[in-house]
């Protein structure tokens, strides 16, 4: 079968589209014929061989998320049947051969039903993005209906799903984006207000959107740039959840003291098993009800995976990046 294989750590040029051996599902495993795979920033970090959360044994096939049809099941598998439409969310510790391939074999616990109204591309956009958004909003921030949430960088794969989840939960959502195309997607996802990224000069404008009080929750994707601003924006006793960061920042802790706010962080890799399973159930419930509708940005054929990695590294594109698998 065709797959992306990595034999050396490095940059996108190390992603090689090649023939690999066929796969067989063992006891407690499922073989899925894949039609789409999601590309996440964590995939680019793993490729370097320096990512603390994941250093795979070479050679390996990348990819944590995907969607397709169950081709075969091993002994003791009861959660799906051959022919079922499914999505794979393989971040939880367990066996997976990687989703950047025509087929994947993984533990049954990593495979979940995909409703008929959800496309394979949308199914591949779940996994890491959906579970990260769910964990940040509900398990870390404990978002309540009626609260105001600022999603600072809402036009990406995680941000757009966070907008939809927060709206379905009854929150007032402010989403930021830098480009016109991104703002349109944030609006499409259901945000109440769509604005430019918040800077020192625009803090008062954002405060006005929340009645002068500030957002109760801020979801932050670039803490090294925005955390000081977030502390000035957040409502008293509010919660800032850091999802992404690319460096260091100097802040005045007195800002946090004045608000008695919480600075929280989340990394999906750390989720306890029971919380991970709760996230899966929550995501499937929203998916089934139609509250969650992953928005696809760029699609590329599997053999152009390296181009997709380059796009992510440069911060280009909006929505979810998905590989299409013939």
N, C-alpha and C positions, 0 to 999 in steps of 0.2 A: 504494500500500500504506500501511498505518498504521505509524507510528513515533513515538518521542519525539524531538523536535527542540529544540535549544538555539540561540537566536539572540543571546542576551546572557548573559554570565557573571553568576553570582550564587548565590542560594539555590535550594531545591527548587521555588519558584514559577516558576523559569525553564524547567522541564521541561514542554514542551507536546506533548500527544498530538494528532497531526495527520496529514494525508495528505502523502506525499512521492512522488517519482517512483519507478517500478519499477527494478529493478536487473538488470544483465546481466553475466555472468561473462566476463572477458576472458582473454587468454592466461595460463596458470598460475594461474588463479583458480577459485574454487568458489562457487556460489550455494546457500545452505542455507535451506530453509524452517524457521523457528525455532518451537519450541513452549514454550521456557522460556529465561530469561536470568538470570544471577546478578548480584546487586548487591553491590559491594564498597565498603569505606570509601574506596578510591582514587577511585572514581567521584564521590563527594561532594567530594573535594578538587579533582579536575579541573574540576568545575562552577564553582568559584570563580574560575578563570582565574589562580590564583596558585600552582598546584602545580608545583614545580620539575621534576618528572619528566615532566609532560605538560601542555602548553598547546595544545589543538587549535585549528585554524582554524575560525572561525564561518562558517556554521552547522554544527553537527555532531550526530550521533546518538550518545549515550553507550553504554557497554556493551562489556566485554572478553570476557565469558564467555557461552556459550549452548549449546543443544543442539537438534537437529532432524533433518531428513532432507534429503539432498542432492537438490536440484532440477535443477541443471545444472552442467556442468563445462566449463571452457575448454580451449583447445588445450594439449597437453603435460601435462595432469593425469593422473597414473597411480595415486595413492595411495588414491583412492576412486572409487566408481561411483554413478551416479544411483540413488536409492532407498536408499542406505546410511544407517543411523543413525549420527550423528556428534556429537562435542562440539567446541566452538570454544574455543581458548585463545589469544587474540590479543595478549597482552602483548608477545611478542617483536616486535622491529621488523619491520614489514611492513604491507601495506595491509589495512584492514578498515573497513567502512562503519558498524560499531556494531551491537551485538546487541539493543538496546532497540527492536526492530522485528520485523515479520512475516518479513522476509528479511534476510540479510546476504550480502555478497560480500566475500571475503577471499582472501589468498594461500593456496595449497594447503597450505603448510607449517604453517598454523595450525589445520588441520582434522584430527581424529583419530577413529578408530573407537570407537563406543560399544557395549559388549557388550549383548546382548539382555536380560540380567537387570537392567540398570541403567536406571532411568526417565529421561525427559528432564529432570525436575526435578533429579535427582541429577547428571545430566550437566552441567547448568548450574551446579552447585555445585562443579565442578572448577576448572580454569583457575587463577586467581590464588590461591585458598585452598590447593588441593592442592599446587601447585608451590612456594608459600611454605613450607608445612609440610615438604615433602620437602627443600628447599634448607636450611632451618634445621637439621633433624635430621641429615641425612646429608652435606651438602656443607660446612656450617659447623661443626657440633658433632662430626661424624664419630662419631655414636652407635654404640656397640658392644653386641652382645647381652649381657645380664646387668647392664648399667649401670642406674642409677636416674635417671629424668628427671622433673623437676618442670615441669609446664605451668601457668604462673601466669596463669589466665584461660582455662580450657579449654573453656568452653561456647559459644564462638563458632564461626564457619564454619571458621577456620583451626585453632583449638584442638582441636576434635573430630576433625578429620582427622589432626592430629598425634598424638593419643592412639591412634588406630587404627594409624597407621604405626609408632609406637614399639612398641606391643604385638606387632605382626606381626613385628617385628625381634628380639623376645626381650627387650625392656627391661622394667624394673619402672616403672610409671607412677603418679605422684601428680598428680592434677588438682585445680585450685581453681575455685570458682565462688561467686557471692554469693547466688544465689536457689535455692530448692528445685527449681524447674523445670530450672534449669541443671545442678544437681548430678545430677538424674536422667538427663539426656542424657549427661553425662560418664561416669556409671556404665554407661549403655547402650553407650557407645563402647568400654568395656573397661578403664577405668582400675582399677588395683589398689586405690588409695585415693582417695577424693573428700572434700575438706575445704574449709573457708572460705578466703578469700584470706588469705595469711600476713601477719601483722603482727608488730611487735617482741615483743609479749607471747606470741605463739604459735610462735616460732622453735624452742623446745625440743621442742614437740610434733611438729614436722615432722622435726627431727633424729632423734627416736625412731623414726620410720617408716623411716629409712634406716640403722638400727643405730648412730645417733649420729655417723655420718660426714658426712652431708649428701648431697644429690643430686649425681651426676656431671655432669649437664647441667640447666640451667634455661632454659626458653623463656619469654621475657618480652614481654608485650604492652603494658605501661604502665611503661616504665623510669623516667619522671620521678617516679613514686610508689614504686617497689619496688626500685630498683637497690641502694640501701644495704642493705636487708634481704636481697637476693639474695647480696650479698657475704658476709654473715654466715652464710648458709645453705649456700653452695656447698661441695662437698668439696674437699680439697686437690687442686690441679692440674685442677680442674673447668672447665667452659666455660659461660658465660652468653651466650645468643644473644638480642639485642634485635631484636624484630620490630616493636614499636610504641612510640611515645613522643609525649607531648603537652605538652612543656615542658622546663624546666631543672631540675637537681637538684644539690645540693652533697653530695659524698661524700668519705670519707676514703680516699685511695689506699692507705694502709697496710693496709687490709683485704684488698685485692687482693694486696699484697706478701706478707702472711702466708700466704695460701693458694697463692700463685703460680698464680692462676687466670687464665683468659683472658676478657676482655670482648669479645665479637664482635658484629657488627651485620650485618643483611642487608636488602637491598631488591631485590626480584625484578627490578626494572628494570635492575639492574647485572649480572645473570648473563651470563657469556660464552656465546656461542652453543652451544658444545659442552656446557657444564654445563646449559644450558636444555634441550637435547635429551636429555641423560641423565635429567633430572628427568621429562620427558614419558614416556620409556620406563619409568622406575621407577613412575610413577603408573599407567600403563596396565597394567603387570604386576600391581600390587596390586589394581587394579580388576577385572581378569580373574579373579584367583584368589579374589576375595571378601574379601580382607583389608581393602580400603578400601570403605566403604559410606557415602557422604555422608549426613549427617543433616539433613533439611530442617526449618527452624523455621517462619517465616512465609512464606506465599505470597500474592501480590497480583496482580490483573490488571494488564497493561501500562499501562493508562490511569491507574493509581494509583501510578505510579513516584515521584511527589513525596512521597507518604505514606511510601513505603519509605525515601527519603532522610532524611526527618524522624526516622523510627525509628532509623536508624543514628546520626544526629547526637546523639540523646538517649541512646544506649547501651541501647535497649530491645530485648527479645527475646533468644532463644537459638537456636542452630543457624544454618543458612544462610538468608538472605533471598533468595527467588526470585520473579521476575515470570513469570506465566503468560500465554502469547501465544495468542490465539484464531486 
